[in-house]
Amino acid sequence: MQLRTLGSSGLLVSPVCLGTMTFGTPVAEQEAIALTHAAIDLGINFIDTANGYEGYARYLGSAGGVAEEILGKALRDRRDRVILATKVAAPLGPGPQDRGLSAVHILRELERSLKRLQTDVIDLYIIHWPDRHVPIEVTLQAMDTAVRQGKIRHFGASNHSAAQLCEMLWLAERQHGPKVVSSQIPFSLLRREMQHDLPFCQRHGIGVTPYQSLQGGLLTGKYRRGQPAPAGSRAAEKPDWVWKRDDALFDRIEGIEALAAEAGIPVAHYALAWTLAQPAMSSLVVGVKRLEQVQDAVAAAQATIPPEHAAKIDAICPPPWRLPDPVRG
Ligand SMILES: NC(=O)c1ccc[n+]([C@@H]2O[C@H](COP(=O)([O-])OP(=O)(O)OC[C@H]3O[C@@H](n4cnc5c(N)ncnc54)[C@H](OP(=O)(O)O)[C@@H]3O)[C@@H](O)[C@H]2O)c1
């Protein structure tokens, strides 16, 4: 796979990043370790986790830590082969300091993540969601402290708009602190709300690492209109993690499937290749349950979408509205 730059970090990452949200359940520890090793052997050098990930067992406020523990074991003898990203902000308990982006929570959680991941340093520490109760200045100062202590190398954001990223860049300059280098956003053919933020990221050295580019498996061809979810699929095992499959959604999915067939590639490859071709894309954070799914994601990174499909895709899955450009249309 052709490596890509991760924003202004100076890091080169594979266009596919291993997502670990399902480590714990349905991907049990030994399978997760084997999948991680296989992914690295296939050329994936970028792994995404979060302090809250614990597979299907996750609920709002549960203690998390499971995926990080598993990754710590998986990477014990190959830590230097990967760029390791983890996240902070998720609620992990009932207390006021058990969540969010205060300096107390961030710096406490960082220590816990380092321990679980069995590493001295996290390459990319990601702010999982904005926290409206904490001034961004405070969060950025905590990131600065962590960089100066050598406990993180870079920090990124997730689920932030371009306006929020812009404020971070502006404050970093004022505070003489580190700049945000990446943005992890929900983005797929079926979910294009943040499309118009991408050029901002491209102009300002923020590498985009979209998540759910397969929309939780909806863009893999496994779900059929009017039929129950196939056994072993996410929709069968954990229905609240997959969108409700109604006729309007199937209209779009089937439209994309027809274009993939026209291009002569599997729909999962088509969905991932389209996402990767958007501006500012550094690496797709892909969730996997089996080795074939990792292999599929790696193969998709080589696929291309015929240029004449752009307008057809827009007709099926329109980009979000924006002010018309009176100069260029
Ligand atoms: N920053 C955030 O707020 C945030 C939020 C969500 C996720 N994430 C990150 O993004 C990663 C990906 O999220 P996700 O797993 O929800 O979304 P996804 O990548 O769109 O979907 C992954 C699921 O699709 C199915 N799948 C994958 N490849 C397939 C293939 N080739 N053929 C058939 N089915 C296939 C598998 O489910 P089944 O086989 O079980 O059907 C797999 O678990 C997570 O692991 C996490 O690292 C971040």
PDBQT file of the ligand as one rigid body, heavy atoms in Angstrom, charges set to zero:
ROOT
HETATM    1  N1  LIG A 401     -14.143   8.416  16.638  1.00  0.00    +0.000 N 
HETATM    2  C1  LIG A 401     -15.320   7.862  16.827  1.00  0.00    +0.000 C 
HETATM    3  O1  LIG A 401     -16.244   8.450  17.427  1.00  0.00    +0.000 OA
HETATM    4  C2  LIG A 401     -15.556   6.483  16.266  1.00  0.00    +0.000 A 
HETATM    5  C3  LIG A 401     -16.861   5.959  16.231  1.00  0.00    +0.000 A 
HETATM    6  C4  LIG A 401     -17.037   4.694  15.683  1.00  0.00    +0.000 A 
HETATM    7  C5  LIG A 401     -15.941   3.961  15.208  1.00  0.00    +0.000 A 
HETATM    8  N2  LIG A 401     -14.685   4.495  15.291  1.00  0.00    +0.000 N 
HETATM    9  C6  LIG A 401     -13.502   3.747  14.789  1.00  0.00    +0.000 C 
HETATM   10  O2  LIG A 401     -13.783   3.293  13.486  1.00  0.00    +0.000 OA
HETATM   11  C7  LIG A 401     -13.626   1.870  13.407  1.00  0.00    +0.000 C 
HETATM   12  C8  LIG A 401     -14.604   1.339  12.390  1.00  0.00    +0.000 C 
HETATM   13  O3  LIG A 401     -15.922   1.505  12.844  1.00  0.00    +0.000 OA
HETATM   14  P1  LIG A 401     -17.030   0.409  12.592  1.00  0.00    +0.000 P 
HETATM   15  O4  LIG A 401     -16.450  -0.934  12.812  1.00  0.00    +0.000 OA
HETATM   16  O5  LIG A 401     -18.215   0.792  13.378  1.00  0.00    +0.000 OA
HETATM   17  O6  LIG A 401     -17.414   0.664  11.077  1.00  0.00    +0.000 OA
HETATM   18  P2  LIG A 401     -17.093   0.010   9.669  1.00  0.00    +0.000 P 
HETATM   19  O7  LIG A 401     -15.643  -0.076   9.437  1.00  0.00    +0.000 OA
HETATM   20  O8  LIG A 401     -17.914   0.771   8.700  1.00  0.00    +0.000 OA
HETATM   21  O9  LIG A 401     -17.761  -1.463   9.777  1.00  0.00    +0.000 OA
HETATM   22  C9  LIG A 401     -17.020  -2.541  10.208  1.00  0.00    +0.000 C 
HETATM   23  C10 LIG A 401     -17.883  -3.796  10.192  1.00  0.00    +0.000 C 
HETATM   24  O10 LIG A 401     -18.318  -4.069   8.864  1.00  0.00    +0.000 OA
HETATM   25  C11 LIG A 401     -18.214  -5.463   8.606  1.00  0.00    +0.000 C 
HETATM   26  N3  LIG A 401     -17.200  -5.633   7.557  1.00  0.00    +0.000 N 
HETATM   27  C12 LIG A 401     -15.974  -5.055   7.473  1.00  0.00    +0.000 A 
HETATM   28  N4  LIG A 401     -15.350  -5.415   6.350  1.00  0.00    +0.000 NA
HETATM   29  C13 LIG A 401     -16.197  -6.224   5.693  1.00  0.00    +0.000 A 
HETATM   30  C14 LIG A 401     -16.114  -6.908   4.457  1.00  0.00    +0.000 A 
HETATM   31  N5  LIG A 401     -15.050  -6.807   3.668  1.00  0.00    +0.000 N 
HETATM   32  N6  LIG A 401     -17.172  -7.654   4.076  1.00  0.00    +0.000 NA
HETATM   33  C15 LIG A 401     -18.268  -7.780   4.852  1.00  0.00    +0.000 A 
HETATM   34  N7  LIG A 401     -18.403  -7.152   6.045  1.00  0.00    +0.000 NA
HETATM   35  C16 LIG A 401     -17.370  -6.383   6.465  1.00  0.00    +0.000 A 
HETATM   36  C17 LIG A 401     -17.817  -6.123   9.926  1.00  0.00    +0.000 C 
HETATM   37  O11 LIG A 401     -19.009  -6.402  10.668  1.00  0.00    +0.000 OA
HETATM   38  P3  LIG A 401     -19.755  -7.803  10.694  1.00  0.00    +0.000 P 
HETATM   39  O12 LIG A 401     -18.887  -8.817   9.991  1.00  0.00    +0.000 OA
HETATM   40  O13 LIG A 401     -19.948  -8.059  12.137  1.00  0.00    +0.000 OA
HETATM   41  O14 LIG A 401     -21.062  -7.562   9.983  1.00  0.00    +0.000 OA
HETATM   42  C18 LIG A 401     -17.064  -4.995  10.628  1.00  0.00    +0.000 C 
HETATM   43  O15 LIG A 401     -17.023  -5.154  12.015  1.00  0.00    +0.000 OA
HETATM   44  C19 LIG A 401     -13.814   1.388  14.844  1.00  0.00    +0.000 C 
HETATM   45  O16 LIG A 401     -13.216   0.132  15.076  1.00  0.00    +0.000 OA
HETATM   46  C20 LIG A 401     -13.154   2.496  15.617  1.00  0.00    +0.000 C 
HETATM   47  O17 LIG A 401     -11.755   2.313  15.627  1.00  0.00    +0.000 OA
HETATM   48  C21 LIG A 401     -14.497   5.754  15.781  1.00  0.00    +0.000 A 
ENDROOT
TORSDOF 0
